[in-house]
Amino acid sequence: MIKKELLGRWTTEKSEELYGIKNWSAGYFNISAEGEVTISPFGCKSDVNVSLMEIISGIRQRGLDMPVLLRIENLLDSQITHINESFRKAIRELNYQGEYRGVYPIKVNQQQQVIEEVAKFGQRYHHGLEVGSKAELIAALSILNDKEACLICNGYKDEEFIDLGLYAVKMGFKCFFVVEIPGELELILQRSEALKIRPNIGMRIKLSSKAGGHWTESGGDRSIFGLNTAQLMEALDLLKSRNMLDSLKLLHYHLGSQIPNIRDIRSAVVEAARIYAGLVKEGAPMGHLDLGGGLAVDYDGSNTNFSNSRNYSIDEYCVDIIEIVQSVMNEENIPHPTIVTESGRVTVAYYSILICNVLDVARFEITQIPETPPEQSHDLIKSLYYILKTMTLKNIQECYNDALYYRDEIREHFKHGKISLRERSFAETVFWNIISIIAKEKKKMKQFPPDLSDIESAIADIYYCNFSVFQSVPDHWAINQLFPIMPLHRLKEMPERYAVIADITCDCDGKIDSFIDLHDVKHVLQLHEPSENEDYYLGIFLVGAYQETLGDLHNLFGDTNVVSVRIYPTGGYDFVREIEGDTVADVLSYVEFNPKQMLLNFRETAEQAIRDGNITADERRHIMNAYDNGLRGYTYFEK
């Protein structure tokens, strides 16, 4: 525990540094003088800061339980504005003769509210949508009403998909079919002829360029979608033979999601621009160059080429793209195309925060041991005890190595019956006293041995939080994606405990034990001791991209409650939308249970219990009420 006199020296500035909030938040989140995380939707030019704890209070007053996915509409608006204005600035400063058209890939977050708001906030920039399935196309057509915006159709396409897209073209939509595999082009041409609608065709190309990061297989020669150059030429010749070359208007590639290194982006743009120029020289009208996704989010705030970061800004990304395309086109004497990007992750990541409360803590507690080991102790135990009494800062590495050795030897002796259970218990207590002292002494060392770099995780508390990793942050479990996590209040106090986070699923993978750090990944998070008188709230930030779409029903934990907030320049805000999370009946129906039939079945079971003399009729009534209330209840922990 930290001494009380040290607690008084803790400041909000130290909390800012500890949790790195100014590094990863893009200016959207800060810490107030009261020690609470605030939302700053209008940037440094405005003094509007809304406390997340104030919003949580409003959520509680409205009767919604934790966990809650909080969406801040302003942040989605701001990110769309930032991307489009950055491209506009680059186009203006470099005197680029083409335009920019952003599109949002629906797969990144398919929730109706999200798509609706992207279309609304993006309309002034003609920001469009990208779809990868028939269902996504149907969703897009119900929301997108801007005929100047691009509607990009990727993915595998059947006749219904193609027909619907062709009808969209006839209705005036700027809808492009991107040919992903060689056989698709023939089907597009057949349906076009049958419906007598001229299509807008794009070609997805497999670039030789590849990018680093989690999704490196999205690009390169072995990517599963796209045409190689030989297939591209065959498709071009087919269009010429059908007198349809004038329909080829777009070139597309996708290098991957979350590309951390700007050099990989630049290399891909150069290659794609050359291919685009080659298609124009072959007689295709073209006009649009779709660079796909890849614009990364700096999740850890390190501004590096680490997979959870990026070593470039949005402004730099836009300038590099415009500069490269302009240079290639000028060299080839070809008109500058409309640049299209499919930046979904950076558009919606900041928009959503998962808020959860801590339910319980399993603390790492050190048991006091006597001044001398018990008489008749085994020599191994005496040796371990000697380490505890003779350890200094100078011999800390040697003591650590010896402690591990003796602990393992004692365990082996226990297995062979040479050490009693009580002796082993005493030895384990001594060992953990040693580890605890090493962790404290390590802080005094300017440079510590690599073996001790992560020793805090060995003595970390377990904070049990009211959420499911698999439902709300599945990328952490699946691909070790890092997300910024921090307390939302009490940030004027020193966080005294080292912790890992566990969810409420009964799964050993339902935990978060990797956290952002400027220089590496750390495996403990410093948190406060929860108070008995108030809930302790944590926020998991930047979860707007993919997490809702990928979440599953592990242990039948369903969608969380969702609250959307709109903040005004005056500092006021409204709760603009509330969506109640799944009930137990909802999630059971998703896995083919019939809640009504379940209720009938259980009623019969309870009635049989009356006949068997196990319960009374009055008890059956209470039991049935409990069962029915359970079906109607939230899948997460309720007070």
C-alpha positions in Angstrom: 0.0 0.0 0.0 1.1 3.6 -0.6 1.8 5.8 2.4 -0.8 8.5 3.0 1.7 11.4 2.7 2.4 10.3 -0.9 -1.3 10.2 -1.8 -1.4 14.0 -1.2 1.2 14.6 -3.8 -0.7 12.9 -6.6 -2.1 15.2 -9.2 -4.3 14.9 -12.3 -1.2 15.6 -14.4 0.3 12.4 -13.1 -2.8 10.6 -14.0 -2.7 12.0 -17.5 0.9 10.7 -17.8 0.1 7.3 -16.3 -2.8 6.6 -18.5 -1.5 8.5 -21.6 -4.8 10.1 -22.2 -3.3 13.1 -24.1 -1.4 10.7 -26.4 -4.2 8.5 -27.6 -7.3 10.6 -27.3 -6.8 12.9 -30.3 -7.8 15.8 -28.1 -11.3 14.4 -27.4 -10.7 13.3 -23.8 -9.2 15.1 -20.9 -9.1 14.9 -17.1 -10.8 17.7 -15.1 -9.5 19.5 -12.0 -12.0 17.3 -10.1 -10.2 14.2 -11.3 -12.9 13.0 -13.8 -12.5 12.1 -17.4 -14.2 14.6 -19.6 -15.2 14.8 -23.3 -13.9 17.7 -25.3 -15.8 17.4 -28.6 -14.8 20.7 -30.1 -11.1 20.5 -29.5 -8.7 23.0 -27.9 -10.4 26.0 -29.4 -13.4 25.4 -27.1 -13.6 25.2 -23.3 -16.5 22.8 -23.4 -15.7 19.7 -21.3 -18.5 17.3 -20.3 -17.8 14.9 -17.4 -18.3 11.2 -18.1 -19.3 10.7 -14.5 -22.1 13.3 -15.0 -23.3 11.3 -18.0 -23.1 8.1 -16.0 -25.3 9.7 -13.3 -27.8 10.6 -16.0 -27.8 7.0 -17.3 -28.4 5.6 -13.8 -31.2 8.1 -13.2 -32.9 6.8 -16.4 -32.9 3.3 -15.0 -30.2 1.7 -17.2 -27.7 -0.6 -15.7 -24.0 -1.1 -16.5 -22.3 -2.1 -18.7 -23.3 0.7 -21.2 -21.9 1.4 -24.6 -21.7 5.2 -24.8 -21.7 6.8 -28.2 -20.7 10.5 -28.5 -22.3 11.7 -31.8 -20.0 14.7 -32.0 -16.9 12.5 -32.2 -18.2 10.7 -35.3 -19.0 14.1 -36.9 -15.6 15.4 -36.0 -13.7 12.4 -37.5 -15.7 12.6 -40.8 -14.9 16.3 -40.9 -11.2 15.8 -40.1 -10.7 13.3 -42.9 -12.5 15.3 -45.5 -11.1 18.6 -44.6 -7.6 17.2 -44.5 -8.0 15.9 -48.1 -9.5 19.2 -49.1 -6.6 21.1 -47.7 -4.0 18.8 -49.4 -5.9 19.1 -52.7 -6.0 22.9 -52.4 -2.3 23.3 -51.4 -1.0 20.9 -54.0 -3.3 22.2 -56.8 -4.6 18.7 -57.4 -7.3 18.8 -60.1 -9.4 15.9 -58.9 -11.7 15.5 -55.9 -11.9 13.3 -52.8 -14.8 11.1 -51.9 -14.7 9.1 -48.7 -16.8 6.0 -48.1 -17.6 4.3 -44.9 -17.3 0.4 -44.9 -20.5 -0.8 -43.3 -18.7 -4.0 -42.0 -16.7 -1.9 -39.5 -19.8 -1.2 -37.5 -23.1 -2.3 -39.0 -25.5 -0.8 -36.3 -28.3 1.1 -37.9 -27.7 4.2 -35.8 -24.0 4.3 -36.8 -24.7 4.1 -40.5 -27.5 6.6 -40.3 -25.2 9.1 -38.6 -22.3 8.6 -41.0 -24.7 9.4 -43.8 -26.1 12.4 -42.0 -22.7 13.9 -40.9 -21.0 13.0 -44.2 -23.6 14.4 -46.6 -22.0 17.9 -46.8 -18.9 16.1 -48.1 -20.7 13.6 -50.3 -19.3 10.9 -48.0 -20.6 7.5 -49.2 -20.8 3.9 -48.1 -19.0 0.7 -49.0 -20.9 -2.6 -48.9 -19.6 -6.2 -49.0 -22.8 -8.2 -49.1 -26.4 -8.2 -50.3 -27.6 -7.4 -46.8 -25.3 -4.4 -46.5 -26.3 -3.1 -49.9 -30.0 -3.3 -48.9 -29.1 -1.4 -45.7 -27.2 1.2 -47.5 -29.9 1.9 -50.0 -32.4 2.5 -47.2 -30.2 5.2 -45.7 -28.0 6.8 -48.4 -29.9 9.5 -50.4 -27.0 11.6 -51.6 -26.6 10.9 -55.4 -23.1 12.5 -55.4 -21.8 10.1 -52.9 -20.1 6.9 -54.0 -21.7 3.5 -53.2 -18.9 0.9 -53.6 -20.0 -2.7 -53.9 -17.3 -5.1 -52.9 -17.5 -8.8 -51.9 -19.0 -11.8 -53.6 -22.0 -11.0 -55.7 -24.9 -13.1 -56.8 -27.6 -12.1 -59.4 -29.8 -10.5 -56.7 -26.9 -8.4 -55.5 -26.0 -7.3 -59.0 -29.6 -6.6 -60.0 -30.2 -4.4 -57.0 -27.0 -2.5 -57.7 -28.0 -2.0 -61.3 -31.3 -0.7 -60.2 -29.5 1.7 -57.9 -27.5 3.0 -61.0 -30.8 3.5 -62.9 -32.1 5.5 -59.9 -29.2 7.8 -60.1 -26.8 6.4 -57.5 -23.1 6.5 -58.2 -22.9 2.8 -57.6 -19.8 0.9 -58.6 -19.4 -2.9 -58.9 -15.9 -3.9 -57.9 -14.8 -7.1 -59.6 -13.2 -9.2 -56.8 -12.7 -12.5 -58.7 -12.4 -13.2 -62.5 -15.8 -14.9 -62.9 -17.8 -12.0 -61.5 -17.3 -9.8 -64.5 -19.2 -12.1 -66.9 -22.2 -12.3 -64.5 -22.3 -8.4 -64.2 -22.3 -8.1 -68.0 -25.0 -10.7 -68.3 -27.3 -9.0 -65.8 -26.5 -5.6 -67.3 -27.6 -6.8 -70.7 -30.7 -8.5 -69.4 -31.8 -5.4 -67.5 -30.5 -3.0 -70.1 -28.7 -0.9 -67.5 -25.1 0.2 -68.1 -23.0 -0.6 -65.0 -20.2 1.3 -63.4 -17.4 -1.3 -63.1 -14.3 -1.3 -60.9 -11.5 -3.7 -60.7 -9.8 -4.9 -57.5 -6.1 -5.5 -58.1 -3.7 -7.6 -56.1 -0.7 -5.4 -55.4 2.7 -6.8 -54.9 3.0 -4.3 -52.0 2.3 -5.6 -48.5 1.9 -3.8 -45.2 2.8 -4.7 -41.6 0.4 -5.0 -38.8 -2.4 -7.5 -37.8 -3.9 -7.7 -41.3 -0.9 -8.1 -43.5 -2.5 -10.9 -45.5 -5.1 -8.5 -47.0 -2.5 -7.4 -49.5 0.1 -9.1 -51.6 0.0 -11.8 -54.3 -1.7 -14.3 -52.1 -4.6 -12.2 -50.9 -7.9 -14.0 -51.4 -9.7 -11.3 -53.3 -8.6 -9.3 -56.3 -7.1 -9.9 -59.8 -3.5 -10.2 -60.6 -2.2 -8.3 -63.6 -2.8 -11.1 -66.1 -6.4 -11.5 -64.9 -6.8 -7.7 -65.1 -5.7 -7.7 -68.8 -8.1 -10.6 -69.5 -11.0 -8.6 -67.9 -10.0 -5.6 -69.9 -10.0 -7.6 -73.2 -13.4 -9.0 -72.3 -14.8 -5.5 -71.8 -13.4 -4.5 -75.2 -14.9 -7.5 -76.9 -18.3 -6.7 -75.5 -18.0 -2.9 -76.4 -18.2 -2.2 -72.6 -14.9 -0.7 -71.9 -16.5 2.7 -71.2 -18.1 1.1 -68.1 -14.7 0.6 -66.5 -14.5 3.6 -64.2 -12.7 2.6 -61.0 -9.5 0.8 -59.8 -9.6 -0.5 -56.2 -7.1 -2.2 -53.9 -7.1 -3.0 -50.2 -3.7 -3.2 -48.4 -5.1 -4.0 -45.0 -6.7 -2.5 -41.9 -4.7 -0.6 -39.3 -1.5 0.0 -41.3 1.0 1.5 -38.9 3.8 2.5 -41.3 3.4 5.4 -43.8 6.0 3.9 -46.0 3.8 0.8 -46.7 1.0 3.2 -47.7 3.1 5.2 -50.0 4.5 2.1 -51.7 1.0 0.8 -52.4 -0.3 4.2 -53.8 2.7 4.4 -56.2 2.0 0.9 -57.6 -1.8 1.5 -57.8 -1.3 4.8 -59.5 0.9 3.2 -62.2 -1.8 0.5 -62.8 -4.5 3.1 -63.0 -2.4 5.0 -65.6 -1.9 1.8 -67.6 -5.7 1.2 -67.7 -6.3 4.7 -69.0 -3.7 4.1 -71.7 -5.6 1.0 -72.7 -8.6 3.1 -73.4 -10.6 2.8 -70.2 -12.3 6.1 -69.1 -11.6 5.4 -65.4 -12.0 8.5 -63.2 -11.9 7.0 -59.7 -9.0 5.5 -57.8 -10.1 3.7 -54.6 -7.2 3.1 -52.2 -9.3 1.0 -49.8 -8.8 1.2 -46.0 -5.8 1.1 -43.8 -5.7 4.5 -42.2 -4.8 3.5 -38.7 -5.8 4.6 -35.2 -3.1 5.4 -32.7 -4.5 3.2 -29.9 -1.5 3.4 -27.6 -0.5 7.0 -28.4 3.1 6.1 -29.1 3.1 7.6 -32.7 5.2 4.6 -33.9 5.0 1.8 -36.5 3.9 -0.6 -33.7 0.8 -2.6 -34.8 -1.4 -0.7 -32.3 -0.2 2.7 -33.4 0.7 4.7 -36.5 3.8 6.8 -37.3 1.9 9.4 -39.3 -0.9 11.9 -38.9 -4.2 12.1 -40.9 -2.9 15.3 -42.6 0.4 13.5 -43.6 -1.6 10.6 -44.9 -3.7 12.8 -47.1 -0.8 14.9 -48.4 1.2 11.8 -49.3 -1.6 10.2 -51.2 -2.5 13.4 -53.2 1.2 14.1 -53.9 2.0 10.6 -55.2 -1.1 10.3 -57.4 -0.6 13.8 -58.8 3.1 13.1 -59.6 2.3 9.8 -61.4 -0.6 11.3 -63.4 1.4 14.4 -64.4 4.2 12.2 -65.5 1.8 10.1 -67.7 -0.1 13.2 -68.8 -3.4 11.7 -67.5 -6.2 13.7 -65.8 -6.2 13.5 -62.0 -8.7 11.0 -60.7 -11.2 11.3 -57.9 -9.5 9.7 -54.9 -11.7 7.3 -52.8 -10.7 5.9 -49.5 -12.6 3.4 -47.3 -11.4 4.6 -43.9 -13.8 3.0 -41.5 -11.7 2.3 -38.4 -10.5 5.9 -37.9 -14.0 7.2 -38.6 -15.8 5.4 -35.8 -13.2 4.2 -33.3 -13.3 7.3 -31.0 -17.1 7.5 -31.2 -17.8 4.7 -28.6 -16.7 4.0 -25.0 -17.6 0.9 -23.1 -18.4 1.8 -19.5 -18.4 -0.8 -16.8 -18.4 -1.0 -13.0 -16.1 -3.1 -10.9 -18.0 -5.8 -9.0 -15.3 -7.3 -6.9 -11.6 -7.6 -6.4 -9.4 -10.6 -5.7 -6.5 -8.9 -3.9 -3.0 -10.2 -3.7 -2.4 -10.2 0.0 0.9 -11.0 1.7 0.6 -13.2 4.8 2.9 -12.3 7.6 5.4 -15.0 8.5 7.3 -15.7 11.7 10.8 -14.4 12.4 12.2 -17.9 12.1 11.0 -20.9 10.1 9.3 -23.7 12.0 11.5 -26.2 13.6 12.2 -29.4 11.6 11.6 -27.5 8.4 13.1 -29.1 5.3 16.5 -27.7 4.2 14.9 -26.3 0.9 12.5 -24.3 3.0 15.2 -23.0 5.2 17.2 -21.9 2.1 14.1 -20.1 0.7 13.7 -18.4 4.0 17.3 -17.3 4.1 16.8 -15.5 0.7 14.0 -13.5 2.2 16.2 -12.3 5.1 19.3 -11.6 3.1 18.0 -9.9 0.0 19.3 -6.5 -0.9 19.1 -4.2 -3.9 22.5 -5.4 -5.1 21.7 -9.2 -5.1 18.1 -8.9 -6.2 18.6 -10.8 -9.5 20.4 -13.6 -7.8 17.7 -13.8 -5.1 15.0 -13.9 -7.7 16.7 -16.8 -9.6 17.3 -18.7 -6.4 13.7 -18.2 -5.1 12.3 -19.6 -8.3 14.6 -22.6 -8.1 13.8 -23.4 -4.5 10.0 -23.0 -5.0 10.0 -25.4 -7.9 12.1 -27.9 -5.9 9.8 -27.7 -3.0 6.8 -28.4 -5.3 8.5 -31.5 -6.7 9.3 -32.7 -3.2 5.7 -32.2 -2.3 4.6 -34.4 -5.2 6.8 -37.2 -4.0 5.6 -37.0 -0.4 8.8 -35.6 1.0 7.2 -32.3 2.1 3.9 -31.9 3.9 1.0 -29.7 2.8 1.6 -27.4 5.7 5.2 -27.0 4.8 4.4 -26.3 1.2 1.9 -23.7 2.3 4.6 -22.0 4.4 7.1 -22.1 1.6 4.6 -20.6 -0.9 4.0 -17.7 1.6 7.7 -17.1 1.9 8.1 -17.1 -1.9 5.4 -14.6 -2.5 6.8 -12.3 0.3 10.1 -12.4 -1.7 8.4 -11.5 -5.0 6.4 -8.7 -3.3 9.6 -7.2 -1.9 11.4 -7.5 -5.3 8.5 -5.7 -7.0 8.8 -2.8 -4.5 12.6 -2.6 -4.6 12.6 -2.6 -8.4 11.2 0.9 -8.3 14.4 2.1 -6.8 16.5 0.8 -9.6 17.5 3.1 -12.5 18.0 0.0 -14.7 16.6 -3.4 -13.7 17.2 -6.8 -15.1 14.9 -7.9 -18.0 13.6 -10.8 -15.9 12.1 -8.3 -13.5 10.5 -6.1 -16.1 7.0 -7.6 -15.7 7.2 -8.8 -12.1 4.2 -6.6 -11.1 1.9 -8.9 -13.1 2.8 -11.8 -10.7 1.3 -9.9 -7.7 -1.5 -8.2 -9.6 -5.0 -8.0 -8.1 -7.9 -9.3 -10.3 -10.6 -6.7 -10.8 -13.9 -8.4 -11.8 -15.8 -6.0 -14.1 -19.4 -6.1 -15.3 -18.9 -6.9 -19.0 -17.9 -9.7 -21.4 -14.6 -9.5 -23.4 -16.1 -11.7 -26.1 -19.2 -9.5 -26.6 -17.7 -6.0 -26.2 -14.0 -6.2 -27.0 -13.5 -9.4 -29.0 -10.4 -8.1 -30.8 -8.5 -8.1 -27.5 -9.2 -11.8 -27.1 -8.8 -12.8 -30.8 -5.8 -10.8 -32.0 -4.4 -9.1 -28.9 -5.6 -5.7 -29.9 -4.9 -3.1 -27.3 -7.4 -0.5 -26.2 -6.9 2.4 -23.8 -8.5 1.5 -20.4 -8.6 3.8 -17.4 -10.7 4.8 -14.4 -13.2 7.5 -15.1 -13.0 9.2 -11.8 -10.8 9.5 -8.6 -7.9 10.7 -10.8 -6.7 13.2 -8.2 -5.8 10.1 -6.1 -2.8 7.8 -6.6 -3.9 4.4 -8.0 -2.5 2.1 -5.3 -3.1 -1.3 -6.8 -1.6 -3.3 -9.8 -4.4 -5.1 -11.5 -5.6 -7.2 -14.4 -9.2 -7.1 -15.5 -11.5 -10.1 -15.6 -15.0 -10.2 -17.1 -18.0 -12.1 -15.7 -17.9 -15.0 -18.2 -16.7 -18.3 -16.8 -13.8 -18.5 -19.2 -10.1 -18.2 -18.4 -9.8 -16.1 -21.7 -12.3 -13.6 -20.4 -9.7 -11.2 -19.2 -7.6 -8.2 -20.2 -4.0 -8.4 -19.1 -2.3 -6.4 -21.8 -2.5 -2.6 -21.6 -1.2 0.3 -23.7 2.2 1.9 -22.8 4.3 4.4 -24.7 7.3 2.2 -24.9 6.0 -1.3 -24.8 3.0 -3.4 -23.7 2.4 -3.5 -20.0 0.6 -6.4 -18.3 -0.8 -4.6 -15.3 -3.0 -1.5 -14.9 -2.7 0.7 -11.9 -6.2 1.2 -10.3 -7.7 2.6 -7.2 -8.9 0.6 -4.2 -12.7 0.4 -4.8 -14.8 2.1 -2.2 -17.6 0.4 -0.3 -19.9 3.4 -0.7 -19.7 4.1 -4.4 -19.3 2.2 -7.7 -15.8 2.3 -9.3 -16.1 2.9 -13.1 -13.7 2.0 -15.8 -13.8 3.1 -19.5 -12.6 1.1 -22.4 -12.0 3.6 -25.2 -11.8 3.5 -29.0 -14.1 0.5 -29.3 -16.3 1.9 -32.1 -14.7 -0.1 -34.9 -15.5 -3.8 -35.3 -16.2 -4.6 -31.7 -20.0 -4.4 -31.9 -20.0 -6.3 -35.2 -17.7 -9.1 -34.1 -19.1 -9.5 -30.6 -20.5 -13.0 -29.8 -22.8 -14.6 -27.2 -20.2 -16.4 -25.2 -22.0 -17.6 -22.0 -25.1 -16.0 -23.5 -24.1 -12.4 -22.6 -25.9 -10.2 -25.1 -25.7 -6.7 -26.4 -25.1 -4.1 -23.7 -27.3 -1.1 -23.1 -26.5 1.7 -25.6 -26.8 5.4 -24.9 -26.1 8.2 -27.5 -25.2 11.7 -26.4 -25.1 14.9 -28.4 -23.0 17.8 -26.9 -23.7 21.4 -27.8 -21.3 24.3 -28.1 -22.9 25.9 -25.0 -21.7 22.9 -22.9 -25.2 21.4 -22.6 -26.0 17.9 -23.9 -28.9 15.7 -24.7 -29.5 11.9 -24.4 -30.6 11.5 -28.0 -31.1 7.8 -28.0 -31.3 4.9 -25.6 -31.3 1.3 -26.7 -31.9 -1.3 -24.0 -29.5 -4.3 -24.1 -30.6 -7.9 -24.7 -32.7 -9.7 -22.2 -32.1 -13.3 -21.2 -35.1 -14.2 -23.4 -33.6 -12.3 -26.3 -30.2 -14.2 -26.3 -31.9 -17.5 -25.7 -34.0 -17.0 -28.8 -30.9 -16.2 -30.8 -29.7 -19.8 -30.0 -33.0 -21.4 -31.0 -34.7 -21.6 -27.6 -38.4 -20.6 -27.4 -38.8 -18.5 -24.2 -42.6 -19.1 -24.1 -42.1 -22.8 -24.4 -39.4 -22.7 -21.8 -41.8 -21.0 -19.4 -44.4 -23.7 -20.0 -41.9 -26.5 -19.5 -40.6 -25.0 -16.3 -44.2 -24.5 -15.0 -44.8 -28.2 -15.6 -41.6 -29.0 -13.7 -42.7 -26.8 -10.8 -46.2 -28.4 -10.8 -44.6 -31.9 -10.6 -42.6 -30.6 -7.6 -45.9 -29.8 -5.9 -47.2 -33.3 -6.6 -44.0 -34.8 -5.2 -44.4 -32.8 -2.1 -41.2 -30.8 -2.5 -42.9 -27.3 -2.7 -46.2 -25.7 -1.9 -48.5 -24.0 -4.4 -47.6 -20.6 -2.9 -43.9 -21.5 -3.2 -44.5 -22.4 -6.9 -45.9 -18.9 -7.5 -42.7 -17.3 -6.1 -40.5 -19.7 -8.1 -42.3 -19.0 -11.3 -42.1 -15.2 -10.8 -38.3 -15.6 -10.3 -38.0 -17.6 -13.5 -40.1 -15.2 -15.5 -38.2 -12.2 -14.1 -35.0 -13.9 -15.0 -36.1 -14.3 -18.6 -37.0 -10.6 -18.8 -33.8 -9.4 -17.1 -30.5 -8.0 -18.4 -27.9 -10.6 -19.2 -25.3 -8.7 -17.2 -25.0 -8.3 -13.4 -27.9 -6.4 -12.0 -28.2 -4.8 -8.5 
